[in-house]
Amino acid sequence: MRGNYKIQIERLFYLLILSTLAGLFTVLSIQLETWRTVATAILLIYLLYFVIKVKSKRKISNCVRRYIFLYCIIIALETHLSIDRYGYSFAEIMFPLRGFLWVLMLFPLNTICKKQCSLDVLLNDVIKIGMISIVLRTFSWIIYTIFNFAIFPDLLFELTNGVAAWTRAGTLRLGASCLWPIIIIGSEYMYNKNGKRRYIYTILIVIIYLAIVTKSRTYLLQSIIYLVPFVYWLISKRISSKSRFLFLLFTVVVGIGLILLIAPFILSYLGLDSGIMGLEYRYWELKYYTSLIDNTNILTGIGILSGYNSLSRAILNGPYQTQMFLDDLGYIQSYVQFGLMTVALYGGLIICVISAAIKSLKTKSYNNLVVSSALLLYVVVGSLTHDIFDVNKAITVPIILSICSFLIDISGGRQINNILIHSSKN
């Protein structure tokens, strides 16, 4: 009973952090940036509680542990170089560091998953919080679109500082919850495990939201890509192994053909066909930011950039009247700030996910293989347009690592409930 109580306390902390970062509390008319600072403070309190009160801490898998060690060294080094380069005060450097600190949530998440001997609690919590966020966003978007009334202004305009400036086809666009990729991937895992149709409906709701409310071409395409391992696995269970390759090839060819055939009509209907200017603008941003890297800083980049420092902000905004956005450029965002160390940041994360996939394949844990394959697609494909270490997506990093740590250990045949840093009764 006492052990369950402690698990609930730990769970309460991370539920509070996830809810805050998903934007649920912006309905209180306080901007998301403020809530991100609050979430970081809660996380530090959570970690203090975890270190002092939680006696039976589960070990993290070796692969993930090595990556976290490398990650911390890179962030510490870049922080030191950035303070020297831009003269940051404590507050100025802490704002951009918030997202990088969230990776520390891995430690309590890893322990919770391994105490439960399951990913179910973690994934169901992410799905529930993410769906509440999407429902709130959809409701406020409908009210604003029909009645021109902002019922939750800090949720509606969280990406535009309180101004209805992000529109497409004459209607307001809302940002997607930072958890939406994990909602889709987690729903795949849970459906494969228990076959409940609500997880299929959850995936469909997320895709409809991305199409109608967010109106994002890239998010729509990415959501379909994340479903590939899931759909392939569902269908491959019903056909012989010899037919799977031919089926996959046929699906890819037909899929591409259908996309080329009907995409123009769908994009036109949704107002998503006016993207040429957007692509030109991205190229303009890409050309400017990559020009900041030269032989003197190619190894470590230009450092961590903060919008709260005048020198750093000038670099972020660009030299022209129209403001540029580094977070539009996916991997390039990390490359500009960390230089070639980006290879280690992304490479280490990809190795962790691949390790989980290989362990799952060797033990024929096909549901685990599906979720690890989808996570690999998320890290590799999703980061082409939106850097996974950016503050808007960084909370997914500890979730990915905790899933990988769990899958590597359980697929390796280890009794994860007994892998303790030091054993004692809860």
Secondary structure, DSSP 8 states (H G I E B T S, - for coil): -HHHHHHHHHHHHHHHHHHHHTTGGGGGS--HHHHHHHHHHHHHHHHHHHHHH----B---HHHHHHHHHHHHHHHHHHHHHHHHH---HHHHHHHHHHHHGGGGHHHHHHHHHHHTSSHHHHHHHHHHHHHHHHHHHHHHHHHHHH---SSHHHHTTTTTT----EETTEE-----TTHHHHHHHHHHHHHHH--THHHHHHHHHHHHIIIII--HHHHHHHHHHTHHHHHHHHHTTS-HHHHHHHHHHHHHHHHHHHHHHHHHHHHHHT----HHHHHHHHHHHHHHHTT--TTTTTTTT----TTSHHHHHHHH-SSSS---GGGSTHHHHHHHHTTHHHHHHHHHHHHHHHHHHHHHHTT-HHHHHHHHHHHHIIIIITTTS-TTSTTTTTHHHHHHHHHHHHHHHHTT--GGG-BSS----
